[in-house]
Amino acid sequence: MATFNLFFGKILLLWGMFLLSACAATMASSELVLVGSTPGDEIIKTSLAIPAETTVDFIRWNLRLYDNDKFVLDINYGESQPNTLGFKEGGTVNTFTGTFSVSENNPFNAVYHLKSADFSADILIAALNDNIFHLLTPQNQMMVGNGGWSYSLQRKVPTHNGEISLRSAIQEDSSIQVVYEGRTPCQEIAAEHPEMKASDTCFKIKWKLTLMRDSVTYQPTTCIIRNIVDNQPRDIMGRWEIVRGTATNPHAIMYKITVYNLAEPILLFAGDDNVLFFINKHHEPMIGNKDFSFTVNQKRP
């Protein structure tokens, strides 16, 4: 009988360990982790209770959203260390906890509202698809980044990548010239456009995209792409056009850029007048990393 009880006890122990492992796996699978690096403009510094006088070149985010509507946000911020991806003296680290809710807020299908006792204001993040997210202003507008960083976050472990579901919010534009700038990861672009001949060690591309319009009709005409690959600046002339709608998103507006030395055009999804997202030939957004997103921003005056 003692032997039977010992055997039965081992079975119960193993079963308990199995249940704990299954529970842990379920909890892990329900965790949504977003990463990225954004600028440190006044609006986001205020929300994150970063003193106004603090110099912040960029903020690195690690945001964990749980299925019990709670979140943990780890940030690292400060002055960038030249020629590295880090901060001077390691920067400053902070952690926030709180709760979140999700709403539908036109033109976004899902907006995450992050609330914390340590925030001075709620943080709003729009889901563009399952992998790409973008911070919003309190007025529900996409936050506009700069030539170094954008306000996009991405899922740390990407899932199935579909098209952006956003209705592009573009106004009738009478500008003769508009300029977008930003930095993106390198290898994914190199895979889409091998003619760029990026090295295996290339980890970022600096972009400056100048789009011109006809002075009478305001229709797209020529463009100039200046990118820096492997620290080598390149200026490429081309033409651009506006493409409206896809099979799954009739409200999408895309900029199609054709240049002489690339076999395939560069495609950009217009979130609004200020923020463009790189997409592949299947109209799926390209997924960045903790350092850079595939986003460019309209250059501010």
Salt bridges, closest charged atoms under 4 A:
ASP41 OD2 - ARG300 NH2 3.52
GLU42 OE2 - LYS45 NZ 3.48
ASP74 OD2 - ARG64 NH2 2.63
GLU79 OE1 - LYS88 NZ 3.78
ASP122 OD2 - LYS115 NZ 2.63
GLU163 OE2 - HIS283 ND1 3.97
ASP173 OD2 - ARG213 NH2 3.91
ASP235 OD2 - ARG226 NH1 2.77
ASP291 OD1 - ARG60 NH2 2.68
ASP291 OD2 - LYS290 NZ 3.58
